[in-house]
Amino acid sequence: MLEIVVKDTGPGIPADEQEKIFDRFYQIDGSDTREGEGTGIGLALSREFARLMNGDIAVSSIPENGAAFTLSLPLVIAATPTTIAADSDIEETAILGVDQKIAHNKPGVVLIVEDNTDLRYFIRSAIETNWTVVEASDGEEGVKKAIALIPDLVVSDLMMPRKDGYALCDELKRHELTAHIPVILLTAKAAMDAKLKGLRFGADDYLSKPFHTAELITRIDNLIETRRKLRELWKGDQSPGVAGEAALSGPDLAFIRKFSLLISQHLSDETLGVEEFASKMQISRVQLHRKLKAITGHSATDFIRDYRLERAYALLKNKEGNINEVASLVGFGNEKYFSTVFKEKYGIPPSKVV
């Protein structure tokens, strides 16, 4: 074994607390001896890292005579074959120059915005089994990544350099691409006025540090499930513009109306696909897809097709042309394909619309 011993000459650690200091968020009651408050996860993570390498960390201490931490690591570790299972459905997109992989077989993408590296790692390790995780080290970077990626949820610290949690939350809730994203604010400030301020800036939930990972996971689950239920309003035979409007925030409703107007303006142009529509919206294809998916549950392709079919149904019902003419008016150059997708949506062929 390789042993590295780190000693200090501080006040020491009482015998009954020596094992507890390796528990996450545990801190010895001795704030008068510290200038700053820690998070209480450094030693816990250090021991986890050591044990991942088949080693360990131990402490010995006599009060008023300092403490000694001993890191033990094996000098020879037998190689263990590992297999990495490929995600069944992966979407790759460039986020601020970095390729980000999004696994669609996970229920969502969570963006963690936290300037403390240890705490950011701790949160990631707690949730990455269930969600695709993206990280940002401060509020400014967090806003940029949220707009570029459009995650399903944001977990953000409150006190951060360059842009704090309040400013981040306010900016995301005002931006048309991110207004729908639930935000959980983390803070050591337990005072009610701090919580109320966060809620005024649009925070969807508030969690005081230290917190239990089970509570964080439950709150993420609940918020993502709430968004899923809202998307259900857009499914079925009703027009999404009617079925879901009541559930949308101002920026979300403005986005849907803006996109619907754009489709209407180019209704008969069958050459325009998702890429071209995204370009006209001045966003990327991925941004358009994830925004529509988050609000309506429909992909950009499905949303455009359904909008055209709904217009076709209205034209046929009002006797404003025969099937071939209506198909051409709503951007379907192939009458046979138009009849097929029309029947899939409405259960009847276009000729049966009365």
Buried (B, 14 or more C-beta within 10 A) or exposed (E): EEEEEEEEEBBBBBEEBBEEBBEBBBBBEEEEEEEEEEBBBBBBBBBBEBEEEEBEBBBBBEEEEBBBBBBBBEEEEEEEEEEEEEBEEEBEBEBEEEEBEBBBEBBBBBBBBBBBEBBBBBBBEBBEEBBBBBBBBBBBBBBEBBBBBBBBBBBBBBBBEBBBBBBBBBBBBEBBBBBBBBBBBBBEBEEEEBBEBBBEBBBBBBBBBBEEEEEBBEBBBEBBEEBEEBBEBBEEEEBBBEBBBEBBBEBBBEBBEEBBEBBEEBBEEBEBEBEEBBEBBEBBBBBBBBBBBBBBBBBBEBBBBBBBBBBBBBBBEEEEBEBEEBBBBBBBEEBEEBBEBBBEBBEEEBEEBE
